[in-house]
Amino acid sequence: MSRGCTSLDQVVADILAIVDEDKSRSRGDDDGAEYFFRGVCCNWAAKNNSAIDTAFECTLDRFPYRHRNEREIYQEALRLNVASFTEDRTMAERVARMQHYGLPTRFADLSVNALQAALFAAGGCDPDAKSMFGLDGFIRVVKVAKHKMKSFTSDIIVAISHLPLVDADNIHPENGSKQDLGYLAYEMQNERPGFSLESCGKRGVSLYEEIQQVWAFKPLMNNPRIRNQGGLFLAFGCRDGKRPLKPSFSLADYSNESAPSFGIAQVGFVRIAASAKKTILDQLRMFGMTEEAVYPDLQNVCQTLDKRFKENYENGH
């Protein structure tokens, strides 16, 4: 949909139209596929009102310094605040928590709740959003095939979660030999002692291929932010060493088994007009969709309340 929505009912109608159109195009050939949503307050790549592309990256790949220092970023986050991770039993849980609190990771958020995506698109949950109120927001509608939805305990999710522990020079899955995933397998054994590439047989071969794709998984709901956002993650594997993948998420690559985004595609997007962001945020609040509902920790609730009353005062309320 190219027009900019000016009210919440238009947003919902456009989302339903996109999903219905994709279902009619698939004609039952995609049984089990699910639809999820990702809201962005503007076209960050262009920083103007041009339409968004289907491609998007994980936050780790947004700037070169991030993926080059993935190991150090992870270790420092854990070292400086280890008490925050005492309830996490796996790497996937730790990385998911870090992602939800703003650390650059290989995980990208999607939501099962279209209204929540609208909140992000209207700029209700982004610290930089106020400066972007003059730009249109967007809601990506993303289809995930059943075969690309994994358990958070699956080999491939465990493998991608452990990539922060491996030095960039010690992994080259594109070479397809066991020594090129040997360091990763060693780190995985700390969490899963019985795991070995040798014992995997054909699974071991497939792991080289699987880690060069993007996968979806629903995380363990073990902290308030993850519970309230109620979504799932896309886990970005690697190619060319440890560099995060650059998937297209195009419909053409949805059925291309060699593409990084095989089985995952953006089937459309909804545009939210810049002039209507404040109106849509007010409408979302009537449905309990607010920043403090998405980020319920005390610090954020206090900051959000202060910001809201400040805005009301400045507007004469």
C-alpha positions as a Markdown table, in Angstrom:
| # | Residue | x | y | z |
|---|---|---|---|---|
| 1 | Met | 0.0 | 0.0 | 0.0 |
| 2 | Ser | 1.6 | 3.3 | -1.1 |
| 3 | Arg | -0.7 | 5.8 | 0.4 |
| 4 | Gly | 0.0 | 7.1 | 3.9 |
| 5 | Cys | -2.5 | 6.0 | 6.6 |
| 6 | Thr | -3.9 | 8.8 | 8.7 |
| 7 | Ser | -5.9 | 6.7 | 11.2 |
| 8 | Leu | -5.5 | 3.4 | 13.0 |
| 9 | Asp | -8.5 | 1.9 | 11.2 |
| 10 | Gln | -6.8 | 2.5 | 7.9 |
| 11 | Val | -3.6 | 0.8 | 9.2 |
| 12 | Val | -5.5 | -2.3 | 10.3 |
| 13 | Ala | -7.5 | -2.4 | 7.0 |
| 14 | Asp | -4.2 | -2.1 | 4.9 |
| 15 | Ile | -2.6 | -4.9 | 6.9 |
| 16 | Leu | -5.5 | -7.2 | 6.4 |
| 17 | Ala | -5.6 | -6.4 | 2.7 |
| 18 | Ile | -1.9 | -7.3 | 2.3 |
| 19 | Val | -2.3 | -10.6 | 4.2 |
| 20 | Asp | -5.4 | -11.5 | 2.2 |
| 21 | Glu | -3.8 | -10.7 | -1.1 |
| 22 | Asp | -0.7 | -12.9 | -0.2 |
| 23 | Lys | -2.9 | -15.8 | 0.8 |
| 24 | Ser | -4.8 | -15.6 | -2.5 |
| 25 | Arg | -1.6 | -15.5 | -4.4 |
| 26 | Ser | -0.2 | -18.5 | -2.5 |
| 27 | Arg | -3.4 | -20.5 | -3.2 |
| 28 | Gly | -2.8 | -23.0 | -0.4 |
| 29 | Asp | 0.7 | -23.8 | -1.5 |
| 30 | Asp | 2.1 | -22.4 | 1.7 |
| 31 | Asp | 0.2 | -24.2 | 4.4 |
| 32 | Gly | 1.5 | -23.4 | 7.9 |
| 33 | Ala | 3.1 | -20.0 | 7.0 |
| 34 | Glu | 2.5 | -17.3 | 9.6 |
| 35 | Tyr | 2.5 | -13.5 | 9.3 |
| 36 | Phe | 4.4 | -11.2 | 11.6 |
| 37 | Phe | 5.0 | -7.4 | 11.8 |
| 38 | Arg | 8.0 | -5.0 | 12.2 |
| 39 | Gly | 7.4 | -1.3 | 12.7 |
| 40 | Val | 10.0 | 1.3 | 11.9 |
| 41 | Cys | 9.5 | 5.1 | 12.5 |
| 42 | Cys | 11.0 | 6.0 | 9.1 |
| 43 | Asn | 13.0 | 4.8 | 6.1 |
| 44 | Trp | 16.3 | 4.8 | 8.0 |
| 45 | Ala | 18.4 | 3.9 | 4.9 |
| 46 | Ala | 17.2 | 7.0 | 2.9 |
| 47 | Lys | 16.0 | 9.2 | 5.8 |
| 48 | Asn | 13.2 | 10.5 | 3.5 |
| 49 | Asn | 9.7 | 9.5 | 2.5 |
| 50 | Ser | 10.7 | 7.0 | -0.2 |
| 51 | Ala | 9.3 | 3.5 | 0.1 |
| 52 | Ile | 11.2 | 1.0 | 2.2 |
| 53 | Asp | 13.0 | -1.9 | 0.5 |
| 54 | Thr | 12.3 | -5.5 | 1.4 |
| 55 | Ala | 15.8 | -5.9 | 2.8 |
| 56 | Phe | 16.7 | -5.1 | 6.3 |
| 57 | Glu | 19.6 | -6.0 | 8.5 |
| 58 | Cys | 20.1 | -7.1 | 12.1 |
| 59 | Thr | 21.4 | -4.4 | 14.4 |
| 60 | Leu | 24.8 | -6.0 | 14.6 |
| 61 | Asp | 25.3 | -5.3 | 10.9 |
| 62 | Arg | 24.0 | -1.7 | 10.9 |
| 63 | Phe | 27.5 | -0.2 | 11.4 |
| 64 | Pro | 30.9 | -1.9 | 10.6 |
| 65 | Tyr | 32.3 | -1.4 | 14.1 |
| 66 | Arg | 29.6 | -3.6 | 15.5 |
| 67 | His | 30.1 | -6.9 | 13.7 |
| 68 | Arg | 33.9 | -6.4 | 13.9 |
| 69 | Asn | 33.6 | -6.2 | 17.7 |
| 70 | Glu | 30.8 | -8.7 | 18.3 |
| 71 | Arg | 32.8 | -10.9 | 20.7 |
| 72 | Glu | 34.0 | -7.9 | 22.7 |
| 73 | Ile | 30.5 | -6.3 | 22.8 |
| 74 | Tyr | 28.9 | -9.5 | 24.1 |
| 75 | Gln | 31.7 | -10.2 | 26.7 |
| 76 | Glu | 31.6 | -6.6 | 28.1 |
| 77 | Ala | 27.8 | -6.6 | 28.4 |
| 78 | Leu | 28.0 | -9.9 | 30.4 |
| 79 | Arg | 31.0 | -8.8 | 32.5 |
| 80 | Leu | 29.6 | -5.4 | 33.5 |
| 81 | Asn | 26.1 | -6.6 | 34.4 |
| 82 | Val | 26.3 | -10.3 | 35.1 |
| 83 | Ala | 23.5 | -10.2 | 37.7 |
| 84 | Ser | 21.0 | -9.4 | 34.9 |
| 85 | Phe | 21.6 | -12.7 | 33.3 |
| 86 | Thr | 21.4 | -15.1 | 36.3 |
| 87 | Glu | 18.1 | -16.5 | 35.2 |
| 88 | Asp | 19.3 | -17.2 | 31.6 |
| 89 | Arg | 20.3 | -20.8 | 31.1 |
| 90 | Thr | 21.3 | -20.7 | 27.5 |
| 91 | Met | 23.1 | -18.4 | 25.0 |
| 92 | Ala | 19.9 | -17.8 | 23.1 |
| 93 | Glu | 18.3 | -16.5 | 26.3 |
| 94 | Arg | 21.2 | -14.2 | 27.0 |
| 95 | Val | 21.4 | -12.8 | 23.5 |
| 96 | Ala | 17.6 | -12.3 | 23.4 |
| 97 | Arg | 17.8 | -10.3 | 26.6 |
| 98 | Met | 20.6 | -8.2 | 25.3 |
| 99 | Gln | 18.7 | -7.5 | 22.1 |
| 100 | His | 15.6 | -6.4 | 24.0 |
| 101 | Tyr | 17.7 | -4.0 | 26.0 |
| 102 | Gly | 19.3 | -2.4 | 23.0 |
| 103 | Leu | 22.6 | -4.2 | 22.5 |
| 104 | Pro | 23.5 | -4.9 | 18.8 |
| 105 | Thr | 23.0 | -8.6 | 18.1 |
| 106 | Arg | 22.3 | -11.1 | 15.3 |
| 107 | Phe | 18.6 | -11.2 | 16.3 |
| 108 | Ala | 15.9 | -8.9 | 14.8 |
| 109 | Asp | 12.5 | -8.5 | 16.4 |
| 110 | Leu | 9.2 | -9.3 | 14.8 |
| 111 | Ser | 5.9 | -9.0 | 16.5 |
| 112 | Val | 2.7 | -11.1 | 16.4 |
| 113 | Asn | 0.8 | -8.0 | 17.3 |
| 114 | Ala | 0.1 | -5.6 | 14.4 |
| 115 | Leu | -0.9 | -2.8 | 16.8 |
| 116 | Gln | 2.5 | -3.1 | 18.5 |
| 117 | Ala | 4.2 | -2.7 | 15.2 |
| 118 | Ala | 2.0 | 0.4 | 14.5 |
| 119 | Leu | 3.3 | 1.8 | 17.8 |
| 120 | Phe | 6.9 | 1.5 | 16.7 |
| 121 | Ala | 6.0 | 2.8 | 13.2 |
| 122 | Ala | 4.4 | 5.9 | 14.7 |
| 123 | Gly | 7.5 | 6.5 | 16.7 |
| 124 | Gly | 6.1 | 5.6 | 20.1 |
| 125 | Cys | 9.0 | 3.4 | 21.3 |
| 126 | Asp | 12.1 | 4.9 | 19.6 |
| 127 | Pro | 14.4 | 7.3 | 21.4 |
| 128 | Asp | 15.2 | 9.0 | 18.1 |
| 129 | Ala | 11.6 | 9.0 | 16.8 |
| 130 | Lys | 10.8 | 12.6 | 17.8 |
| 131 | Ser | 13.4 | 13.9 | 15.3 |
| 132 | Met | 11.7 | 11.6 | 12.7 |
| 133 | Phe | 8.1 | 12.8 | 13.2 |
| 134 | Gly | 8.4 | 14.7 | 9.9 |
| 135 | Leu | 9.0 | 11.4 | 8.0 |
| 136 | Asp | 6.5 | 8.6 | 7.2 |
| 137 | Gly | 6.6 | 5.4 | 9.3 |
| 138 | Phe | 6.3 | 1.9 | 8.0 |
| 139 | Ile | 5.0 | -1.5 | 9.1 |
| 140 | Arg | 6.6 | -4.5 | 7.4 |
| 141 | Val | 4.3 | -7.5 | 6.9 |
| 142 | Val | 6.6 | -10.6 | 7.0 |
| 143 | Lys | 5.7 | -14.1 | 6.1 |
| 144 | Val | 7.6 | -17.0 | 7.7 |
| 145 | Ala | 7.2 | -20.5 | 6.3 |
| 146 | Lys | 6.6 | -23.3 | 8.7 |
| 147 | His | 9.9 | -25.0 | 7.9 |
| 148 | Lys | 11.8 | -21.8 | 8.9 |
| 149 | Met | 10.3 | -21.6 | 12.4 |
| 150 | Lys | 12.6 | -23.4 | 14.8 |
| 151 | Ser | 12.6 | -24.2 | 18.5 |
| 152 | Phe | 14.9 | -22.0 | 20.7 |
| 153 | Thr | 16.6 | -25.3 | 21.6 |
| 154 | Ser | 17.3 | -26.4 | 18.0 |
| 155 | Asp | 20.8 | -27.0 | 16.7 |
| 156 | Ile | 20.8 | -24.0 | 14.3 |
| 157 | Ile | 19.4 | -21.5 | 16.9 |
| 158 | Val | 22.0 | -22.7 | 19.4 |
| 159 | Ala | 24.7 | -22.4 | 16.8 |
| 160 | Ile | 23.8 | -18.8 | 15.8 |
| 161 | Ser | 23.5 | -17.8 | 19.4 |
| 162 | His | 27.0 | -19.0 | 20.1 |
| 163 | Leu | 28.6 | -17.0 | 17.2 |
| 164 | Pro | 29.4 | -14.1 | 19.6 |
| 165 | Leu | 31.9 | -16.4 | 21.4 |
| 166 | Val | 33.9 | -17.3 | 18.3 |
| 167 | Asp | 36.7 | -15.2 | 16.9 |
| 168 | Ala | 36.1 | -13.9 | 13.4 |
| 169 | Asp | 39.1 | -15.7 | 12.1 |
| 170 | Asn | 37.9 | -19.1 | 13.4 |
| 171 | Ile | 34.7 | -19.6 | 11.4 |
| 172 | His | 34.2 | -20.0 | 7.7 |
| 173 | Pro | 31.0 | -22.1 | 7.1 |
| 174 | Glu | 31.1 | -21.3 | 3.3 |
| 175 | Asn | 34.2 | -23.7 | 3.1 |
| 176 | Gly | 32.0 | -26.6 | 4.2 |
| 177 | Ser | 34.7 | -28.5 | 6.2 |
| 178 | Lys | 34.5 | -29.6 | 9.8 |
| 179 | Gln | 37.5 | -27.5 | 11.0 |
| 180 | Asp | 35.7 | -24.4 | 9.7 |
| 181 | Leu | 33.0 | -24.9 | 12.4 |
| 182 | Gly | 35.2 | -26.6 | 15.0 |
| 183 | Tyr | 35.6 | -23.6 | 17.3 |
| 184 | Leu | 31.8 | -23.0 | 17.2 |
| 185 | Ala | 31.2 | -26.7 | 18.0 |
| 186 | Tyr | 33.5 | -26.4 | 21.0 |
| 187 | Glu | 31.6 | -23.4 | 22.4 |
| 188 | Met | 28.3 | -25.2 | 21.8 |
| 189 | Gln | 29.5 | -28.1 | 23.9 |
| 190 | Asn | 29.6 | -26.0 | 27.0 |
| 191 | Glu | 25.9 | -25.7 | 26.8 |
| 192 | Arg | 25.2 | -29.0 | 25.0 |
| 193 | Pro | 27.9 | -31.5 | 26.1 |
| 194 | Gly | 26.8 | -34.3 | 23.7 |
| 195 | Phe | 27.0 | -32.1 | 20.6 |
| 196 | Ser | 29.6 | -32.8 | 18.0 |
| 197 | Leu | 29.8 | -32.2 | 14.3 |
| 198 | Glu | 31.1 | -35.7 | 13.8 |
| 199 | Ser | 28.1 | -37.4 | 15.5 |
| 200 | Cys | 25.7 | -35.3 | 13.5 |
| 201 | Gly | 26.4 | -37.2 | 10.3 |
| 202 | Lys | 24.2 | -35.6 | 7.6 |
| 203 | Arg | 23.0 | -33.1 | 10.2 |
| 204 | Gly | 26.6 | -31.9 | 10.5 |
| 205 | Val | 26.8 | -31.3 | 6.8 |
| 206 | Ser | 23.4 | -29.4 | 6.8 |
| 207 | Leu | 24.6 | -27.2 | 9.7 |
| 208 | Tyr | 27.1 | -25.6 | 7.3 |
| 209 | Glu | 24.2 | -24.7 | 4.9 |
| 210 | Glu | 21.7 | -23.8 | 7.6 |
| 211 | Ile | 24.1 | -21.3 | 9.3 |
| 212 | Gln | 24.2 | -19.4 | 6.0 |
| 213 | Gln | 20.5 | -18.6 | 6.3 |
| 214 | Val | 18.1 | -16.6 | 8.4 |
| 215 | Trp | 15.8 | -18.5 | 10.8 |
| 216 | Ala | 12.9 | -17.6 | 13.0 |
| 217 | Phe | 12.3 | -18.7 | 16.5 |
| 218 | Lys | 10.0 | -17.9 | 19.5 |
| 219 | Pro | 12.1 | -17.1 | 22.6 |
| 220 | Leu | 11.6 | -18.3 | 26.1 |
| 221 | Met | 9.3 | -15.7 | 27.8 |
| 222 | Asn | 11.6 | -15.2 | 30.8 |
| 223 | Asn | 11.7 | -11.5 | 31.2 |
| 224 | Pro | 9.0 | -8.7 | 31.2 |
| 225 | Arg | 10.1 | -7.1 | 28.0 |
| 226 | Ile | 10.0 | -10.3 | 26.0 |
| 227 | Arg | 6.7 | -11.3 | 27.6 |
| 228 | Asn | 5.0 | -7.9 | 26.8 |
| 229 | Gln | 6.3 | -7.7 | 23.3 |
| 230 | Gly | 5.2 | -11.3 | 22.7 |
| 231 | Gly | 7.1 | -11.7 | 19.5 |
| 232 | Leu | 9.7 | -13.7 | 17.9 |
| 233 | Phe | 13.3 | -13.3 | 16.6 |
| 234 | Leu | 14.9 | -13.7 | 13.2 |
| 235 | Ala | 18.4 | -15.2 | 13.8 |
| 236 | Phe | 20.9 | -14.1 | 11.2 |
| 237 | Gly | 23.6 | -16.6 | 10.5 |
| 238 | Cys | 26.9 | -15.8 | 8.7 |
| 239 | Arg | 28.8 | -16.2 | 5.5 |
| 240 | Asp | 32.2 | -14.8 | 4.4 |
| 241 | Gly | 33.6 | -15.6 | 7.8 |
| 242 | Lys | 31.5 | -14.2 | 10.7 |
| 243 | Arg | 29.9 | -11.3 | 8.8 |
| 244 | Pro | 26.1 | -11.3 | 9.4 |
| 245 | Leu | 24.0 | -12.2 | 6.4 |
| 246 | Lys | 22.4 | -9.6 | 4.1 |
| 247 | Pro | 19.1 | -11.2 | 3.2 |
| 248 | Ser | 16.8 | -9.7 | 0.6 |
| 249 | Phe | 13.5 | -10.9 | 2.2 |
| 250 | Ser | 12.1 | -10.6 | -1.3 |
| 251 | Leu | 9.2 | -12.8 | -2.6 |
| 252 | Ala | 11.6 | -14.0 | -5.3 |
| 253 | Asp | 14.0 | -15.4 | -2.7 |
| 254 | Tyr | 11.2 | -16.9 | -0.6 |
| 255 | Ser | 11.3 | -20.0 | -2.8 |
| 256 | Asn | 15.0 | -19.9 | -3.6 |
| 257 | Glu | 16.7 | -22.5 | -1.4 |
| 258 | Ser | 20.2 | -21.0 | -1.8 |
| 259 | Ala | 19.1 | -17.5 | -0.7 |
| 260 | Pro | 19.8 | -16.4 | 2.9 |
| 261 | Ser | 16.1 | -15.4 | 3.3 |
| 262 | Phe | 14.7 | -18.7 | 1.8 |
| 263 | Gly | 11.2 | -19.2 | 3.4 |
| 264 | Ile | 11.0 | -15.7 | 4.9 |
| 265 | Ala | 9.7 | -12.7 | 2.9 |
| 266 | Gln | 8.2 | -9.2 | 3.2 |
| 267 | Val | 4.9 | -9.5 | 1.4 |
| 268 | Gly | 4.1 | -5.9 | 1.7 |
| 269 | Phe | 4.2 | -2.8 | 3.9 |
| 270 | Val | 1.9 | -0.2 | 5.4 |
| 271 | Arg | 2.9 | 3.5 | 5.3 |
| 272 | Ile | 1.9 | 5.8 | 8.2 |
| 273 | Ala | 1.7 | 9.4 | 7.2 |
| 274 | Ala | 4.1 | 11.6 | 9.2 |
| 275 | Ser | 1.3 | 14.1 | 9.8 |
| 276 | Ala | -0.8 | 11.4 | 11.4 |
| 277 | Lys | 1.7 | 9.8 | 13.8 |
| 278 | Lys | 0.5 | 11.8 | 16.9 |
| 279 | Thr | -3.1 | 10.9 | 16.1 |
| 280 | Ile | -2.3 | 7.2 | 15.7 |
| 281 | Leu | -0.3 | 7.2 | 18.9 |
| 282 | Asp | -3.4 | 8.7 | 20.7 |
| 283 | Gln | -5.6 | 6.0 | 19.2 |
| 284 | Leu | -3.3 | 3.2 | 20.1 |
| 285 | Arg | -3.3 | 4.4 | 23.7 |
| 286 | Met | -7.0 | 3.7 | 23.8 |
| 287 | Phe | -6.2 | 0.1 | 23.2 |
| 288 | Gly | -3.5 | 0.0 | 25.9 |
| 289 | Met | -0.7 | 0.1 | 23.4 |
| 290 | Thr | 1.8 | 2.4 | 25.0 |
| 291 | Glu | 5.5 | 2.6 | 25.4 |
| 292 | Glu | 5.3 | 1.6 | 29.1 |
| 293 | Ala | 3.3 | -1.4 | 28.1 |
| 294 | Val | 6.0 | -2.6 | 25.7 |
| 295 | Tyr | 8.9 | -1.6 | 28.0 |
| 296 | Pro | 7.5 | -2.2 | 31.5 |
| 297 | Asp | 10.7 | -1.9 | 33.6 |
| 298 | Leu | 10.7 | 0.8 | 36.2 |
| 299 | Gln | 13.2 | 3.2 | 34.6 |
| 300 | Asn | 11.4 | 3.3 | 31.3 |
| 301 | Val | 7.9 | 3.7 | 33.0 |
| 302 | Cys | 9.2 | 6.7 | 35.0 |
| 303 | Gln | 10.8 | 8.3 | 32.0 |
| 304 | Thr | 7.8 | 7.7 | 29.8 |
| 305 | Leu | 5.4 | 9.2 | 32.4 |
| 306 | Asp | 7.6 | 12.3 | 32.7 |
| 307 | Lys | 7.7 | 12.7 | 29.0 |
| 308 | Arg | 4.0 | 12.3 | 28.6 |
| 309 | Phe | 3.1 | 14.9 | 31.2 |
| 310 | Lys | 5.7 | 17.3 | 29.8 |
| 311 | Glu | 4.1 | 17.0 | 26.3 |
| 312 | Asn | 0.6 | 17.5 | 27.8 |
| 313 | Tyr | 1.8 | 20.6 | 29.7 |
| 314 | Glu | 3.4 | 22.0 | 26.5 |
| 315 | Asn | 0.2 | 21.4 | 24.6 |
| 316 | Gly | -1.9 | 23.3 | 27.2 |
| 317 | His | -3.5 | 20.2 | 28.8 |
